Amino acid sequence: MDKEEIKIEFYTDIEALARTPELHPKPMKFYTPSWWKDMPAHPDPDNRLAKTVKVCPSFPDYFSLGWVIPMWTDTTLKYDWKTQKYDFLYGQDVPNRPSQYGISNHFNSQFLDHVPNANFLGESSNFIFKFFCPWYAKTEPGYSLLQLPMFYHFNKEFSVMPGVIDTDIHHILNQQVVYHGDGEEIFIKRGTPIAQYIPFKRASYSATAQTFTPEFKAENDLSLFKISSMFEGAYRDTQRQRDRKTDT
């Protein structure tokens, strides 16, 4: 049978933004990091068995998940942990921008003061800004969106906090942005990808933990043989075989 298509509808009530396609939400594949694109598959051309993560299918599979919202306007953020004063400058390049589209904050007493060593990819977390996003999202009944930072972009200045929004009933996407700076001003250029959104179907799950059964051992042995008996491409080949069986 055909694969199920999960539809996400993005809306904005800013007409100028709706007429600016380069600032629309786009599939994650358009934001594959350049370091991964530039990485060779083999660090040593003379050694075929030496491989980089370029041949690991989990990366392109991850880079194809969901949609990304790019920053809709030039923005600067600043927080001084000594004085506990924060400041921001929100671009004025959206004509007739309604006042509700701007930036607020979550004081450290609301979150960071209660979380020891709240670091993101080794970067300190000093303050949390709240972006009032001009994009709204709607999913089909039973589906939510998982909000994630642009993890593999390794941004040292800011990160969007992960979370779940039940976008079949609540459509506002207000990103909680962790400021990694140390009193200096950071600049987020218009068009910068800020958050990834992956749709998923809400369901109940159960799990077991046990020793190998004969059936599982046979299945696992076959999987390992298929993957280990080819220099590369075996995982993708197994995926294609699975999909062909699913589509029939």
N, C-alpha and C positions, 0 to 999 in steps of 0.2 A: 504494500500500500504506500501511498505518497506520504512524505514526511509532513508532520503538522507544522503549519506556519503560525507563529505567534506574532500578532500585530501590535505595534506600539504607535499611538497617535500623539504627536507633539503639537501643542498650541501656544500661541502668544497673542496678547492683545496689543502689542506694539506693531503697528502696520509697517513701519520702516524696517524693523527687524525681520518681519515676515518676507519682506522684499529684498533681503540681503542673504542670498543663498550660501555664501561662504561662512556665515555665522550660524547656519542651521545645524541641529544635531545630525551626526553622520555615523555610519557603521564604524566599529572599532578598527576594522582593517585599514582605514584611511590614516590611522594614527600609529601604525607599527613603527616602533622606534628605529632611528637610523642606525644605531649601533648594531642592531640585529640584522638589518638589511646588508650592512657592510661586512659583517663577519664571514670569514671563509668557512666552508664546511670541514676542511681538513687543515689544521695548523701546519702540518708537514706534508707537502705534496707527494713526497716519496714514501709516505707511510699511510696506506689507505685505512688502516685500522685506527689511526689516531683521528679523533673527531672532536668538533666543538659542539656547543648546544644548537648550532645552526641546523643540525640534522635531527634534533629532538622534536618530534611532532607536537609535543605539548605546548610549545611556544606559538607556532602559527595557529593552533587550535584556540589558544587563549586570546591571541590577537584578532580573532574573528568573532569573538563573543560580544554581543550587545551593541550598544550605541554610545557615542561620546558627545557631551555638550561642551562646545568651545566657549571661552570667555567672550561675552557679548560687548564688552567695552574696555578700554584701557583703564587700569586700576593700580593704585599704589596702596600698600599697607605698611603700618609701622606700629611697634609696641615697645615701650621701654619698661623692662621688668623692675628697674630700680624705682622709678616714679609711679609705675603702674598706669601710665597714661598711654592711650592708643589713639591712632589717627588713621584716616584713609582719604583718598581722593578718588572719586568715581567719575569716569569720563563723561563728557557732555555731548558725545557724538551721536546719541540717539535723539532725534527731534521729538519734542513734546513728551519727554520721558516722564511718566507718572511718578509721583513722589514715593510710592511704595517700592519702587525698584531702586534699591540702594544697598547699603551694608549696615548691619548692626553687629552685635557681639554677644558672646557668652562669657561672662566674667569667670575668672579662674576659680572662684568659690563655687561655681556651678558644676565644675568637672575636674579641671587639672589639679586643683589643690588636694583632691581626694585620690589621685592616681599616681603612685610612686613610679618614677622612671618612665613616664609616658613619652616614649620616643618613637619616631617613625623612621624606619630604615637608618637608625643611628643618629638621627637629627633631633635636637631638643625641641620640646613642645612648650612654647612660652605663652601663647594666647590663642583664642579661638574667635575668628570672625564669622559672622553669619551672613551669607550672601542671599539676597532676595532675588531669586532667579526669575527672569522674564519668561522662561519656558515652563509649560505645564505638560504633564504626561497622562495618558489614559491607556489602560490595558483592558483586555477582555475579562469578564467575570472569572474570579478564581486565580488571576495572575497578579503578581507583584513585581517590583523592580528592586534588584540588589544594587545599591550604590557603592562604588569602589573608587579608590584613588587611582591615578594613572601610575600604577605600581612600577612598571618597568621603565618609566621615564626618569626615575631617580631624581626627582626635584628636591633640591636642598633648601628651598625657600618656603614652600608651602605644600600641604597635603590635604585632600578632602577626606573627611572621616567616613568610614564604611557605615552602612545602615540599610534598612529595608523600608520601602514605601509601598503600601497597598494601593497601588494606583488605579485599581478598579473602583475605589471609593474616595480616594484622596489624591488630588492631582498636582499639588504644589511641590516643587523641587527646590528647597532652600538648602544649599550646601553649607555644611559646617567646615570651615577652612582653618586648619591648624597652621599658625605662623611659626616658622622655624628660626626666624631672625633673632638677632641679639641687640635690638635697639636701632638697627639700620632700616632704611626704607627699602622695600622690595617692590618690584614692578611686574605686573602681570599684563602682558600685551594682549590686545584684542585678538581673538582667534586661538589663543593658547588652550589646548585641551585640559579641562579641569577635573572631569569625573566620567567614569564609565558606568553604564547602566545595563544590567543583564536581567532579562525577564525570566521568571520561573513560575511554575504552577505550584500553588500552595497545596500540600498534601500531608497526610500522616505517614510517618516512617517507623520502621522497626528494624532491629539488628540482632544478630546472634554472634557469639564468639565460641569457636570450637576447634578441635583438631581436624586435620584433613579427613575427608570422607573419600572412598574409592572414586566416586564420581567427580569430586572436585579435583583430586590428584590427576586423573586422566585429562580433565579439561585444562588444568594448569600446565601439565607436561606438553600437551599439544600446542598451547599458546607459546610457551617458551621455545619449542622447537621451530615453530614458524618464524619467530623473531630472530633467533640466534643463527639460523641456517642461511641467512642472507646478510651481506655486508651492510646494506642500508635499504630503506624503503619497505621493510617487512611490516612494520606497524601500519603504514598507510595501506598496503596491500590487504591486510587483514580487515581494516576499516571498510575498504571498498567491497570486500566479499560479504561482510556483515550487512552493508547497506543494500547490496543486490538481493540478499535473502529477505530483507525487510520490505523491499519494494515489490516483491513478487507475491 
